[in-house]
Amino acid sequence: MSGNENKARWTGTWLSGARAAGADLGYPGEQLGLPRTGRGSAGSYARRLVALLVDWFLCTLISGGLANAFDWSDQAKNLTTLLIFGLQAWVLVGFTGTTLGKAVAGLHVVRLDGRPVGPVWSLARMVLLLLVVPALLWDRDHRGLHDRAADTIVIESR
């Protein structure tokens, strides 16, 4: 094998993750006892992205309306969008287990011990979500650091 082929194989394996290297990691949620697909399975990246975009769009509409009504600067509007996003993520997930975007995408947030998320764990989850980086670091079960800290997982609800 030439040096270039070996380098491409190593890089491809490394960039493709542990599965490409032959490691059997199971499916997302398997180690938590979740089904492979359908209701109750780990929420997919695509659905979570759709939920985020819907939630952010709705928060942007609300903050835009407030900014126009009160003649706020763009900076104030952007901060308001972030605050509304955080508030809705905290309150809605804490009391209903979902946000409007998650409901549209067919997702629900649950605690691993079966109890409701509740306002305290939802607050911890939301603070880490607003920091962005913890939400971008995922484990094999599609749980970001914000989910791991709150002992939650986003599951398919339909």
MOLINZI-V638346 format. One record per pair of residues at least 4 apart in sequence whose ideal C-beta (glycine too) atoms are under 8 Angstrom apart, sorted by sequence separation. I is the first residue (numbers start at 1). GAP is how many residues later the second one is. If there is no record, write none. Layout:
i | gap
I | GAP
I | GAP
This chain:
i | gap
1 | 4
2 | 4
3 | 4
4 | 4
5 | 4
6 | 4
7 | 4
8 | 4
9 | 4
10 | 4
11 | 4
12 | 4
16 | 4
17 | 4
19 | 4
26 | 4
29 | 4
30 | 4
35 | 4
37 | 4
43 | 4
44 | 4
45 | 4
46 | 4
47 | 4
48 | 4
49 | 4
50 | 4
51 | 4
52 | 4
53 | 4
54 | 4
55 | 4
56 | 4
57 | 4
58 | 4
59 | 4
60 | 4
61 | 4
62 | 4
63 | 4
64 | 4
65 | 4
66 | 4
67 | 4
72 | 4
73 | 4
74 | 4
75 | 4
76 | 4
77 | 4
78 | 4
79 | 4
80 | 4
81 | 4
82 | 4
83 | 4
84 | 4
85 | 4
86 | 4
87 | 4
88 | 4
89 | 4
90 | 4
91 | 4
92 | 4
93 | 4
98 | 4
99 | 4
100 | 4
101 | 4
103 | 4
110 | 4
111 | 4
117 | 4
118 | 4
119 | 4
120 | 4
121 | 4
122 | 4
123 | 4
124 | 4
125 | 4
126 | 4
127 | 4
131 | 4
132 | 4
133 | 4
138 | 4
139 | 4
143 | 4
144 | 4
145 | 4
146 | 4
147 | 4
1 | 5
16 | 5
18 | 5
26 | 5
29 | 5
35 | 5
36 | 5
43 | 5
67 | 5
72 | 5
93 | 5
98 | 5
102 | 5
111 | 5
117 | 5
129 | 5
138 | 5
143 | 5
147 | 5
19 | 6
28 | 6
29 | 6
30 | 6
34 | 6
35 | 6
66 | 6
67 | 6
92 | 6
93 | 6
102 | 6
111 | 6
128 | 6
129 | 6
138 | 6
147 | 6
13 | 7
14 | 7
18 | 7
29 | 7
34 | 7
67 | 7
92 | 7
102 | 7
110 | 7
111 | 7
128 | 7
137 | 7
147 | 7
1 | 8
12 | 8
13 | 8
34 | 8
72 | 8
92 | 8
109 | 8
117 | 8
136 | 8
137 | 8
27 | 9
67 | 9
93 | 9
98 | 9
135 | 9
139 | 9
143 | 9
32 | 10
67 | 10
89 | 10
98 | 10
111 | 10
134 | 10
135 | 10
143 | 10
66 | 11
88 | 11
97 | 11
98 | 11
134 | 11
135 | 11
142 | 11
143 | 11
29 | 12
88 | 12
97 | 12
133 | 12
134 | 12
141 | 12
142 | 12
28 | 13
29 | 13
64 | 13
67 | 13
97 | 13
28 | 14
63 | 14
66 | 14
27 | 15
63 | 15
129 | 15
134 | 15
93 | 16
109 | 16
128 | 16
63 | 17
128 | 17
129 | 17
63 | 18
128 | 18
62 | 19
97 | 19
97 | 20
126 | 20
60 | 21
63 | 21
95 | 21
125 | 21
128 | 21
59 | 22
62 | 22
124 | 22
125 | 22
128 | 22
59 | 23
94 | 23
93 | 24
94 | 24
95 | 24
125 | 24
56 | 25
59 | 25
94 | 25
124 | 25
125 | 25
59 | 26
94 | 26
124 | 26
94 | 27
95 | 27
125 | 27
91 | 28
94 | 28
122 | 28
56 | 29
59 | 29
90 | 29
93 | 29
94 | 29
121 | 29
55 | 30
58 | 30
121 | 30
91 | 31
121 | 31
90 | 32
93 | 32
55 | 33
89 | 33
90 | 33
93 | 33
117 | 33
55 | 34
117 | 35
89 | 36
90 | 36
89 | 37
109 | 38
113 | 38
111 | 39
112 | 39
86 | 40
89 | 40
111 | 40
112 | 40
86 | 41
111 | 41
112 | 41
58 | 42
110 | 42
58 | 43
86 | 43
109 | 43
110 | 43
55 | 44
86 | 44
109 | 44
55 | 45
56 | 45
85 | 45
109 | 45
110 | 45
54 | 46
55 | 46
108 | 46
109 | 46
54 | 47
55 | 47
107 | 47
108 | 47
51 | 48
53 | 48
82 | 48
107 | 48
108 | 48
52 | 49
107 | 49
108 | 49
51 | 50
54 | 50
106 | 50
107 | 50
50 | 51
51 | 51
54 | 51
106 | 51
102 | 52
106 | 52
51 | 53
50 | 54
51 | 54
103 | 54
50 | 55
51 | 56
48 | 57
47 | 58
47 | 59
48 | 59
98 | 59
47 | 60
43 | 62
43 | 64
32 | 80
48 | 94
45 | 97
44 | 98
42 | 99
43 | 99
42 | 100
42 | 101
48 | 106
34 | 107
31 | 109
32 | 109
47 | 109
31 | 110
43 | 110
30 | 111
42 | 111
43 | 111
28 | 112
29 | 112
42 | 112
43 | 112
44 | 112
28 | 113
29 | 113
42 | 113
43 | 113
26 | 114
28 | 114
41 | 114
42 | 114
25 | 115
40 | 115
41 | 115
39 | 116
40 | 116
39 | 117
38 | 118
39 | 118
34 | 119
37 | 119
39 | 119
32 | 121
34 | 121
29 | 124
29 | 126
